[in-house]
Amino acid sequence: MALIGVAAVACLVWWDVPGAVWRALVPMARPGWDQLPAEARATAEASFRLAVIQASVAAGASVALVYTARNFQLTRRGQVTDRFTKALERLGSPMEYVRIGGVLALEQIVQDARDQAPHAAQILNAFVRDRTPATTEHQGQRGKPRSGSPTGRPPTHPTAQHGHRTAHQPAL
């Protein structure tokens, strides 16, 4: 691979490609430059300087745009992670209204960050399973639950009921 690179550079130098490119881009390097009138040379030099400055500004703006987009993505991901962590803390609260707030916070996270939907669904399903009393009276054939909850029926605990509804709502 290095040998191919060396051969390519040797070919470019041999055929004077860098010099040809330089002469094509830089008007001051072209043959016959000295024979042009002073006014034409000044105009060409000014135009060339302006083009170099514009290209430099465009390259700098492109780098700034890429940096800003990456920074925005990282900041957004950090905010979603913080919101997710706070929602999990709320789900573990002994107070029912705080747990319902945690379920609603997870629902909002799913609406704002679609890539977190599988994780939120796993958390809500585990939350519903933990809050639902285990009974065998409503189970179907061979001891399997009839619906999405572990017991085959909607959960009876109010917070778990809200989590069950949220986990099984279709995404908008």
C-alpha positions in Angstrom: 0.0 0.0 0.0 2.8 2.4 0.9 4.5 1.4 -2.4 1.4 2.4 -4.4 1.4 5.8 -2.5 5.0 6.4 -3.3 4.5 5.5 -7.0 1.5 7.9 -7.2 3.5 10.8 -5.7 6.4 10.0 -8.1 4.0 10.1 -11.1 2.5 13.4 -9.9 5.9 15.0 -9.5 7.2 13.5 -12.8 4.4 14.9 -14.8 4.4 18.2 -12.8 0.8 17.8 -11.8 1.2 19.9 -8.6 2.7 22.7 -10.7 0.0 22.5 -13.3 -2.7 22.6 -10.6 -0.9 25.5 -8.9 -0.7 27.4 -12.2 -4.4 26.7 -12.9 -5.6 27.9 -9.5 -3.2 30.8 -8.9 -3.2 33.4 -11.6 0.1 34.8 -10.5 1.9 31.5 -11.3 0.7 31.4 -14.9 3.1 32.1 -17.8 2.8 35.6 -19.2 1.7 37.1 -15.9 4.3 39.8 -16.1 3.1 41.0 -19.5 -0.4 41.8 -18.2 -1.2 45.5 -17.4 -0.8 46.4 -13.8 -4.6 47.1 -13.4 -5.5 43.6 -14.6 -2.9 42.0 -12.3 -4.3 43.9 -9.3 -7.8 42.8 -10.2 -6.8 39.2 -10.6 -4.8 39.2 -7.3 -7.7 40.8 -5.4 -10.1 38.2 -6.9 -7.8 35.4 -5.9 -7.4 36.7 -2.4 -11.1 37.0 -2.0 -11.6 33.5 -3.3 -9.0 32.1 -0.8 -10.7 34.0 2.1 -14.1 32.7 1.1 -12.9 29.1 0.8 -11.3 29.4 4.2 -14.4 30.8 5.8 -16.5 28.1 4.2 -14.2 25.4 5.5 -14.3 26.9 8.9 -18.1 27.1 8.9 -18.3 23.5 7.8 -16.1 22.4 10.7 -18.1 24.5 13.1 -21.4 23.1 11.8 -20.2 19.5 12.2 -18.9 20.3 15.7 -22.2 21.9 16.7 -24.3 19.0 15.4 -22.2 16.5 17.3 -22.3 18.6 20.4 -26.1 18.9 20.1 -26.5 15.1 19.7 -24.3 14.4 22.8 -26.2 17.0 24.9 -29.5 15.6 23.9 -28.4 12.1 24.7 -27.2 13.3 28.1 -30.5 15.0 28.8 -32.5 11.8 27.9 -30.2 9.7 30.1 -30.8 12.1 33.0 -34.5 12.1 32.5 -34.5 8.3 32.2 -32.6 8.0 35.5 -35.0 10.4 37.3 -38.0 8.4 36.0 -36.4 5.2 37.3 -35.9 6.8 40.7 -39.6 7.9 40.7 -40.7 4.4 39.9 -39.0 3.2 43.1 -40.7 5.7 45.3 -43.0 4.4 48.1 -45.6 7.2 47.2 -48.1 6.3 44.5 -48.3 9.7 42.9 -44.5 9.8 42.5 -44.5 6.4 40.8 -47.3 7.6 38.4 -45.1 10.6 37.6 -42.3 8.2 36.8 -44.5 6.2 34.4 -45.6 9.4 32.7 -41.9 10.6 32.5 -41.0 7.3 30.8 -43.9 7.8 28.4 -42.7 11.3 27.6 -39.1 10.0 27.0 -40.5 7.5 24.5 -42.3 10.3 22.6 -39.2 12.5 22.6 -36.5 9.8 22.0 -37.9 6.9 19.9 -34.6 5.0 20.3 -35.3 4.6 24.0 -38.7 3.0 23.5 -37.5 -0.6 23.9 -35.7 0.2 27.1 -38.7 2.1 28.5 -41.0 -0.8 27.6 -38.7 -3.3 29.4 -38.7 -1.1 32.5 -42.4 -0.6 32.5 -43.0 -4.3 31.9 -40.7 -5.2 34.8 -42.5 -2.5 36.9 -45.9 -4.0 36.1 -44.7 -7.6 36.9 -43.3 -6.5 40.2 -46.5 -4.6 41.2 -49.0 -7.3 40.1 -49.9 -10.0 42.6 -49.1 -13.5 41.3 -52.2 -15.7 41.1 -53.0 -18.8 39.1 -56.8 -18.5 38.9 -57.0 -16.6 35.6 -54.3 -18.5 33.7 -55.0 -20.1 30.4 -54.0 -23.5 29.1 -50.9 -25.2 30.5 -50.4 -22.4 33.1 -49.7 -19.6 30.6 -51.1 -16.2 31.1 -53.9 -15.1 28.6 -52.7 -11.5 28.0 -49.6 -9.4 28.3 -49.5 -9.3 32.1 -47.9 -12.1 34.0 -51.2 -13.2 35.6 -53.3 -12.9 32.4 -55.3 -10.0 33.6 -54.7 -6.3 34.0 -52.9 -5.3 37.2 -54.9 -4.3 40.2 -52.5 -1.8 41.8 -53.3 1.8 40.4 -49.7 2.6 39.5 -49.2 -0.7 37.8 -52.5 -0.2 35.9 -51.2 3.1 34.5 -47.8 1.5 33.7 -49.7 -1.4 31.9 -51.7 1.1 29.8 -48.6 3.1 28.9 -46.5 0.1 28.0 -49.2 -1.3 25.7 -50.1 2.0 24.0 -49.2 2.2 20.3 -46.4 4.6 19.5 -47.6 7.8 17.8 
